[in-house]
Amino acid sequence: MLRRSVIALALSSVAALTGCSSGSPEPSPPSTPAAGGTARQPGGQAQTQELEFNRGGDRPLPTKVWLPAGEGPHPLIYFSHGLTSQPDDYADLLNAWAEAGFAVAAPKYPRTWNQAADYDADDVVNQPADAQYVITEVLKALPGRIDPERIAAAGHSAGGITTIGLFSGSRDPRLKAGLIIAGRQMPQPKPFSGTAAPLLFVQGKLDETVTYEQAYGAYNEVTWPKAFMELPRGTHLPYQDEPAVVATTTTDFWRWALSGDEAAKARLPQDASSTGAAGFTGTL
C-alpha cells in the first residue's frame, strides 16, 4: 500500500515523499552484528542472505544481501529504500541486478522503513552515514565475495536523496557509480564532490512527489559523466511502471560503470527507448 509522508528535511523546508509498505510486522533485529542464513531466490540464480548490523548501538541496520551465483568477487550495489518502504519492495529490480552478476546490499533504515517503531522522516539526514557503515560491514562479513574496488550506490525517493548525499556532502570515495530513482537534492545542497563517478537518473514525468523539475535540477548540478532516463508516463514508482525497461537499462549501466562493458554502454539509449516507454539523454 502506498503511503505519503510530508517531511521537513532541513532548515524548515518541507517536501512530500512517497514510499511503499507491505507485509506484517517483523521481529525487532538483534542489537549485535550476526550473519543469518541463505535462501534461494525463487526462479533465479541469486541467493539472499540476512546480515544484522547496528551503528553506534542504537541504529539497527538489518541488511538483506542478494548474491549472484559463483564465488566472486562480485561488484557491489548498495541500495537505499524510500520512506515507509523496505528492501523487499524492490526485490524484482534488485534480483535482476543480482542475476546479472552484481551483489546487492540493502538495509532497513532504523527510522524510515515501513515498520519503524519511532518513524522520523527527518532522519534521512543520518542515512548517508548509515550507508557508509553498512558498506564497510558487508565487506567484512563477506570476504572474497565482494570486490572492494567495484562498489556503487543506488536509491529510490528518500533513498535517492541518501544516494546523492553519498556523492556530495557525505562523499564515499569507494563509490564508482550511482543510480538515483525519483530522487533530488536536499535543501541548500552541497555540490557533488570527490573523484568523478558516472550517475544515472531515472525519473517519471508524472511524478507528483519528487517532481521532474526537482530531479532534473539535481542532474544539472552534476559535472561528471551522467545520463537521464525520462519515463513520460512514469509516476513516483518508475521501476513498477516500466519494470523491464528500468531493469534492462540500469543493468547495462552497471555493466558499463562497474565492469567496463562498452557494448552495454552503447546499448543504453536503445534499452530505454526500444518500447517507446522512456527517453535517454546524457554525456556518459
C-alpha positions as CSV (number, residue, x, y, z in Angstrom):
1,M,0.0,0.0,0.0
2,L,1.3,3.4,-0.9
3,R,1.7,5.9,1.9
4,R,2.5,9.6,1.7
5,S,4.6,11.4,4.3
6,V,5.1,15.2,4.4
7,I,8.6,15.8,5.9
8,A,10.8,18.6,7.0
9,L,14.2,17.5,5.6
10,A,16.3,20.5,6.6
11,L,16.1,24.2,7.6
12,S,12.3,24.0,7.9
13,S,12.0,23.1,4.2
14,V,9.1,20.7,3.5
15,A,8.9,18.0,0.9
16,A,6.5,15.2,0.3
17,L,8.0,11.7,-0.4
18,T,6.0,8.6,-1.1
19,G,7.1,5.1,-0.1
20,C,5.7,1.6,-0.2
21,S,4.8,-0.6,2.7
22,S,3.8,-4.2,2.8
23,G,3.7,-7.3,4.9
24,S,3.2,-7.9,8.6
25,P,5.3,-6.6,11.5
26,E,8.7,-8.2,11.7
27,P,10.6,-9.1,15.0
28,S,13.0,-6.5,16.3
29,P,16.5,-7.0,15.0
30,P,19.3,-8.2,17.3
31,S,21.5,-5.5,18.8
32,T,24.8,-7.1,17.8
33,P,26.1,-8.0,14.3
34,A,25.4,-11.6,13.3
35,A,25.2,-13.3,9.9
36,G,22.0,-15.0,9.0
37,G,21.1,-17.9,6.8
38,T,21.0,-18.1,3.0
39,A,17.9,-18.7,0.9
40,R,17.4,-19.4,-2.8
41,Q,15.5,-16.7,-4.7
42,P,12.5,-18.2,-6.5
43,G,13.0,-18.7,-10.2
44,G,16.6,-17.3,-10.3
45,Q,20.2,-18.0,-9.6
46,A,20.6,-15.3,-7.0
47,Q,20.7,-16.2,-3.3
48,T,19.8,-13.9,-0.4
49,Q,21.5,-13.6,3.0
50,E,20.4,-11.6,6.0
51,L,23.0,-9.7,8.0
52,E,22.4,-7.8,11.2
53,F,24.4,-4.6,11.9
54,N,24.0,-1.8,14.4
55,R,25.8,1.5,14.1
56,G,26.5,3.2,17.3
57,G,24.5,0.7,19.3
58,D,21.2,2.5,18.7
59,R,20.8,2.3,14.9
60,P,19.9,-1.2,13.9
61,L,20.5,-1.8,10.2
62,P,19.3,-5.3,9.3
63,T,20.6,-5.8,5.7
64,K,19.5,-8.1,3.0
65,V,22.2,-9.1,0.5
66,W,21.4,-10.6,-2.9
67,L,24.4,-12.7,-4.0
68,P,25.0,-13.9,-7.6
69,A,25.9,-17.4,-8.5
70,G,29.6,-18.2,-8.2
71,E,32.2,-17.3,-5.6
72,G,33.1,-13.9,-6.9
73,P,34.4,-11.4,-6.1
74,H,31.3,-9.6,-7.4
75,P,30.7,-5.9,-7.8
76,L,28.5,-4.4,-5.1
77,I,25.5,-2.2,-5.5
78,Y,24.4,-0.6,-2.2
79,F,20.6,0.2,-2.3
80,S,18.6,2.7,-0.2
81,H,14.8,2.3,0.1
82,G,12.3,5.2,0.2
83,L,10.2,6.4,3.1
84,T,7.8,3.9,4.6
85,S,9.4,1.2,2.5
86,Q,11.8,-1.7,2.8
87,P,14.2,-3.6,0.5
88,D,11.8,-6.4,-0.4
89,D,9.5,-3.8,-2.1
90,Y,12.2,-3.5,-4.7
91,A,13.0,-7.3,-4.9
92,D,12.3,-7.7,-8.6
93,L,14.7,-5.0,-9.6
94,L,17.4,-6.0,-7.1
95,N,17.1,-9.6,-8.0
96,A,17.6,-8.7,-11.7
97,W,20.8,-7.0,-10.9
98,A,22.0,-10.0,-8.8
99,E,21.2,-12.4,-11.6
100,A,23.3,-10.2,-13.9
101,G,26.3,-10.8,-11.6
102,F,26.1,-7.9,-9.1
103,A,25.8,-8.3,-5.4
104,V,23.2,-6.0,-3.8
105,A,23.1,-4.9,-0.2
106,A,20.0,-3.2,1.1
107,P,19.4,-2.2,4.8
108,K,16.2,-1.2,6.5
109,Y,16.9,2.3,7.8
110,P,16.1,2.5,11.5
111,R,13.6,5.4,11.4
112,T,12.3,5.5,7.9
113,W,11.5,1.9,7.0
114,N,7.8,0.9,6.9
115,Q,7.7,-0.7,10.3
116,A,10.0,1.7,12.2
117,A,8.9,2.0,15.8
118,D,10.0,5.6,16.0
119,Y,9.4,6.7,12.4
120,D,11.0,10.1,11.7
121,A,11.4,11.3,8.1
122,D,13.9,13.9,9.1
123,D,16.3,11.0,9.9
124,V,17.1,10.8,6.2
125,V,20.0,13.2,7.0
126,N,21.6,10.4,9.0
127,Q,21.3,7.8,6.3
128,P,24.5,8.5,4.3
129,A,26.5,7.7,7.4
130,D,24.5,4.5,7.9
131,A,25.2,3.6,4.2
132,Q,29.0,4.1,4.7
133,Y,28.9,1.9,7.8
134,V,26.9,-0.9,6.1
135,I,29.2,-1.0,3.1
136,T,32.2,-1.4,5.4
137,E,30.4,-4.2,7.4
138,V,29.3,-6.0,4.3
139,L,32.9,-6.1,3.1
140,K,33.9,-7.6,6.4
141,A,31.1,-10.1,6.5
142,L,31.6,-11.4,3.0
143,P,35.3,-11.6,2.4
144,G,36.2,-12.6,-1.1
145,R,32.6,-12.4,-2.3
146,I,32.7,-8.6,-2.9
147,D,35.1,-6.7,-5.0
148,P,36.1,-3.6,-2.9
149,E,37.2,-1.8,-6.0
150,R,33.8,-2.0,-7.7
151,I,31.2,-0.5,-5.5
152,A,28.2,1.6,-6.5
153,A,25.2,3.2,-4.7
154,A,21.5,3.4,-5.8
155,G,18.3,4.5,-4.2
156,H,14.7,5.5,-4.7
157,S,13.0,8.7,-3.4
158,A,14.4,9.4,0.1
159,G,16.9,6.7,-0.8
160,G,17.8,8.7,-3.9
161,I,18.4,11.7,-1.6
162,T,20.6,9.4,0.5
163,T,22.5,8.3,-2.6
164,I,23.1,11.9,-3.7
165,G,24.4,12.6,-0.2
166,L,27.0,9.8,-0.7
167,F,28.3,11.7,-3.8
168,S,28.2,15.2,-2.2
169,G,28.4,16.3,1.4
170,S,29.0,12.7,2.7
171,R,31.1,11.6,-0.3
172,D,32.2,8.0,0.0
173,P,35.4,7.6,-2.1
174,R,34.8,3.9,-2.6
175,L,31.8,4.6,-4.9
176,K,32.5,4.2,-8.6
177,A,28.9,5.0,-9.9
178,G,25.5,5.9,-8.8
179,L,21.8,5.5,-9.7
180,I,19.1,7.9,-8.5
181,I,15.5,6.8,-9.0
182,A,12.9,9.6,-8.3
183,G,15.4,11.5,-6.2
184,R,16.5,15.0,-5.6
185,Q,19.0,17.1,-3.6
186,M,18.4,18.2,0.0
187,P,17.6,21.9,0.5
188,Q,20.7,24.0,0.3
189,P,22.6,21.2,-1.4
190,K,26.3,20.7,-1.1
191,P,28.0,20.3,-4.5
192,F,28.9,16.9,-5.9
193,S,32.4,16.3,-4.8
194,G,35.4,14.0,-5.0
195,T,36.5,11.8,-7.9
196,A,34.1,11.9,-10.8
197,A,31.7,9.0,-10.9
198,P,29.0,8.3,-13.6
199,L,25.5,8.9,-12.4
200,L,22.2,7.8,-13.9
201,F,18.9,9.5,-13.0
202,V,15.6,7.7,-13.6
203,Q,12.5,9.9,-13.4
204,G,8.8,9.6,-14.1
205,K,7.4,12.7,-15.8
206,L,4.1,12.4,-13.9
207,D,5.8,12.1,-10.5
208,E,4.0,14.5,-8.1
209,T,6.2,13.6,-5.1
210,V,9.6,14.3,-6.4
211,T,8.9,16.4,-9.4
212,Y,10.6,16.2,-12.8
213,E,12.0,19.7,-12.2
214,Q,13.5,18.7,-8.9
215,A,15.1,15.6,-10.3
216,Y,16.4,17.4,-13.4
217,G,17.7,20.2,-11.2
218,A,19.9,17.7,-9.3
219,Y,21.0,16.2,-12.7
220,N,22.0,19.7,-13.9
221,E,24.3,20.1,-10.9
222,V,26.4,17.1,-11.9
223,T,29.6,17.9,-13.8
224,W,30.7,14.3,-14.1
225,P,29.6,11.7,-16.8
226,K,25.8,11.5,-16.4
227,A,22.6,10.4,-18.0
228,F,18.9,11.0,-17.5
229,M,16.2,8.4,-18.3
230,E,12.7,10.0,-18.5
231,L,9.5,8.0,-18.5
232,P,6.8,10.2,-20.0
233,R,4.0,8.0,-18.4
234,G,6.0,7.2,-15.3
235,T,5.0,8.1,-11.7
236,H,6.9,8.1,-8.5
237,L,7.5,4.4,-8.9
238,P,9.1,4.0,-12.4
239,Y,10.5,0.6,-11.5
240,Q,6.9,-0.6,-11.2
241,D,5.5,1.5,-14.1
242,E,8.1,0.1,-16.6
243,P,9.9,-2.8,-14.8
244,A,11.5,-4.4,-17.9
245,V,12.8,-1.1,-19.3
246,V,14.2,0.1,-15.9
247,A,15.8,-3.3,-15.2
248,T,17.4,-3.6,-18.6
249,T,18.7,-0.1,-18.8
250,T,20.0,0.1,-15.2
251,T,21.7,-3.3,-15.6
252,D,23.5,-2.2,-18.7
253,F,24.5,0.9,-16.9
254,W,26.1,-1.2,-14.1
255,R,27.8,-3.5,-16.7
256,W,29.5,-0.4,-18.1
257,A,30.2,1.6,-15.0
258,L,31.4,-1.3,-12.8
259,S,32.7,-3.8,-15.3
260,G,33.9,-1.6,-18.2
261,D,31.5,-3.2,-20.8
262,E,31.5,-0.7,-23.7
263,A,28.9,-2.7,-25.6
264,A,26.5,-2.3,-22.7
265,K,27.1,1.5,-22.7
266,A,26.3,1.6,-26.4
267,R,23.0,-0.2,-25.7
268,L,21.7,2.3,-23.2
269,P,19.8,4.6,-25.5
270,Q,18.1,1.7,-27.2
271,D,17.4,-0.1,-23.9
272,A,15.4,3.0,-22.8
273,S,13.6,3.8,-26.0
274,S,13.0,0.4,-27.6
275,T,9.4,0.2,-26.4
276,G,8.7,4.0,-26.5
277,A,8.3,4.0,-22.7
278,A,11.4,6.1,-22.0
279,G,13.8,8.6,-23.4
280,F,17.6,8.7,-22.7
281,T,19.9,11.6,-22.8
282,G,23.3,12.2,-21.3
283,T,27.1,12.7,-21.5
284,L,28.4,9.3,-20.4
